[in-house]
Amino acid sequence: MLICKVIKPLVSTNRIPDFEHKHLLVVLDGSTQKVAVDAVGCIPGDWVICVGSSAAREAAGSKSYPSDLTIVGIIDHWDPDAGKQAPPPPAGGSK
């Protein structure tokens, strides 16, 4: 599973029939943009839980669905900076 941030919708009107009418979103995984199927109805700015591989296909509705990344949950509270150490004070501080 991945924690990603929803960036924006992705509109693709010319699709293969198996893609159906599911919404696609651009999500940010670290510094990498990826396309995910939205199975839960999220909006830009939401932090979400994504699954990949066969779990993504099943979460999108079928083992044969052509997805390798599907959003399966919206995170209620997430601070991406929590747990990171504060930067060290500058060298040669004042006395």
C-alpha positions in Angstrom: 0.0 0.0 0.0 1.1 3.6 -0.6 0.2 6.9 0.9 -0.3 9.5 -1.9 -1.7 13.0 -2.3 -4.4 13.6 -5.0 -3.2 16.3 -7.3 -5.9 16.6 -10.0 -8.4 14.7 -12.1 -7.2 13.2 -15.4 -9.7 13.3 -18.2 -9.5 10.6 -20.9 -12.5 10.3 -23.1 -11.0 7.9 -25.6 -10.6 4.7 -23.6 -10.6 0.9 -24.1 -14.1 -0.5 -23.3 -12.8 -2.4 -20.2 -11.9 1.0 -18.6 -15.6 1.7 -18.2 -16.4 5.2 -16.7 -14.3 5.1 -13.6 -12.6 8.3 -12.6 -8.9 8.7 -13.0 -6.8 11.0 -10.8 -3.2 12.1 -10.8 -1.6 11.3 -7.4 1.8 12.2 -6.0 3.9 9.4 -4.6 6.9 11.2 -3.1 8.1 13.2 -6.1 6.6 10.9 -8.7 3.2 11.6 -10.4 1.1 8.5 -11.0 -2.4 7.8 -12.4 -4.8 6.0 -10.1 -8.4 4.7 -10.4 -10.6 6.5 -7.9 -12.8 3.8 -6.2 -13.8 6.0 -3.2 -14.7 9.5 -4.5 -11.8 11.7 -3.4 -10.9 15.3 -4.4 -7.6 17.1 -5.1 -5.7 17.8 -1.9 -6.9 14.5 -0.2 -4.3 12.2 1.2 -5.2 8.6 0.1 -4.3 5.0 0.5 -3.5 3.3 -2.8 -3.0 -0.4 -3.7 -1.2 -1.8 -6.7 -0.9 -4.9 -8.7 -3.7 -7.5 -8.5 -5.1 -5.8 -5.4 -5.6 -2.6 -7.6 -7.6 -4.6 -10.2 -9.8 -6.2 -7.6 -10.4 -2.9 -5.8 -11.4 -1.3 -9.1 -14.1 -4.0 -9.4 -12.7 -7.0 -11.3 -9.6 -9.1 -11.6 -9.5 -8.3 -15.3 -9.8 -4.5 -14.8 -6.8 -2.8 -16.4 -5.4 -0.9 -13.4 -2.1 -1.1 -11.6 -3.0 1.6 -9.0 -6.3 2.1 -7.3 -7.3 4.5 -4.5 -9.0 2.5 -1.7 -9.3 5.0 1.2 -9.2 8.6 2.1 -7.0 9.4 5.1 -8.8 11.5 7.7 -5.8 13.0 9.4 -2.2 13.0 7.9 0.8 15.1 8.6 3.4 14.2 6.1 6.1 15.9 8.1 5.3 14.2 11.4 8.2 12.2 12.8 10.8 14.1 10.7 13.7 15.5 12.7 14.1 19.3 12.8 17.1 20.6 10.9 20.2 21.1 13.1 20.9 24.7 14.3 23.4 26.7 12.2 27.1 26.2 13.0 28.8 28.9 15.0 25.7 30.0 16.9 25.7 33.2 18.9 27.0 33.3 22.5 
